[in-house]
Amino acid sequence: MPLVKQETKEEKIVIIDTYTSMEVPLKEPKNAEDFGAWSLYDKIPAGERGKMVENWNGCAINITT
């Protein structure tokens, strides 16, 4: 959930563990016992992500339901 500081319009993503009410650090855990949240998408370079989105959009036209 993004939080926004009204004075500066600065955004911060915050993930809360609902069981413990603790903030989950936004980092890839180093070990199985570590606590953290991360995304596989973060491992894709930003420039490559844009190309992948364009490719998907081009293919999505052919998808019918």
CYANA upper distance limits for C-alpha pairs under 8 A (distance plus 0.5 A):
  1 MET  CA     13 ILE  CA      6.14
  1 MET  CA     14 VAL  CA      6.06
  1 MET  CA     15 ILE  CA      6.99
  2 PRO  CA     11 GLU  CA      6.65
  2 PRO  CA     12 LYS  CA      5.90
  2 PRO  CA     13 ILE  CA      4.83
  2 PRO  CA     14 VAL  CA      6.69
  3 LEU  CA     11 GLU  CA      6.00
  3 LEU  CA     12 LYS  CA      5.70
  3 LEU  CA     13 ILE  CA      6.74
  3 LEU  CA     14 VAL  CA      7.59
  4 VAL  CA      9 LYS  CA      6.22
  4 VAL  CA     10 GLU  CA      6.02
  4 VAL  CA     11 GLU  CA      4.97
  4 VAL  CA     12 LYS  CA      6.99
  5 LYS  CA      9 LYS  CA      5.71
  5 LYS  CA     10 GLU  CA      5.79
  5 LYS  CA     11 GLU  CA      7.04
  6 GLN  CA     10 GLU  CA      8.01
 14 VAL  CA     23 GLU  CA      7.39
 14 VAL  CA     24 VAL  CA      7.94
 15 ILE  CA     23 GLU  CA      6.31
 15 ILE  CA     24 VAL  CA      5.88
 15 ILE  CA     25 PRO  CA      8.11
 15 ILE  CA     26 LEU  CA      8.40
 16 ILE  CA     21 SER  CA      6.46
 16 ILE  CA     22 MET  CA      6.14
 16 ILE  CA     23 GLU  CA      5.06
 16 ILE  CA     24 VAL  CA      6.19
 17 ASP  CA     21 SER  CA      5.70
 17 ASP  CA     22 MET  CA      5.93
 17 ASP  CA     23 GLU  CA      6.80
 17 ASP  CA     24 VAL  CA      6.88
 18 THR  CA     22 MET  CA      8.03
 24 VAL  CA     35 PHE  CA      7.38
 24 VAL  CA     36 GLY  CA      6.06
 24 VAL  CA     37 ALA  CA      7.07
 25 PRO  CA     35 PHE  CA      7.56
 25 PRO  CA     36 GLY  CA      5.36
 25 PRO  CA     37 ALA  CA      6.78
 26 LEU  CA     36 GLY  CA      6.23
 26 LEU  CA     37 ALA  CA      5.47
 26 LEU  CA     38 TRP  CA      6.51
 27 LYS  CA     36 GLY  CA      5.79
 27 LYS  CA     37 ALA  CA      6.05
 27 LYS  CA     38 TRP  CA      6.02
 28 GLU  CA     36 GLY  CA      6.29
 28 GLU  CA     37 ALA  CA      6.51
 28 GLU  CA     38 TRP  CA      5.68
 29 PRO  CA     33 GLU  CA      8.40
 29 PRO  CA     34 ASP  CA      5.63
 29 PRO  CA     35 PHE  CA      6.49
 29 PRO  CA     36 GLY  CA      5.89
 29 PRO  CA     37 ALA  CA      7.97
 30 LYS  CA     34 ASP  CA      6.95
 38 TRP  CA     42 ASP  CA      7.99
 39 SER  CA     43 LYS  CA      8.11
 40 LEU  CA     44 ILE  CA      7.95
 44 ILE  CA     48 GLU  CA      7.08
 44 ILE  CA     49 ARG  CA      6.79
 45 PRO  CA     49 ARG  CA      6.80
 46 ALA  CA     50 GLY  CA      7.10
 47 GLY  CA     51 LYS  CA      7.26
 48 GLU  CA     52 MET  CA      6.77
 49 ARG  CA     53 VAL  CA      6.74
 50 GLY  CA     54 GLU  CA      6.80
 51 LYS  CA     55 ASN  CA      6.65
 52 MET  CA     56 TRP  CA      6.64
 53 VAL  CA     57 ASN  CA      6.62
 54 GLU  CA     58 GLY  CA      6.72
 55 ASN  CA     59 CYS  CA      6.82
 56 TRP  CA     60 ALA  CA      6.35
 57 ASN  CA     61 ILE  CA      7.41
 59 CYS  CA     63 ILE  CA      7.66
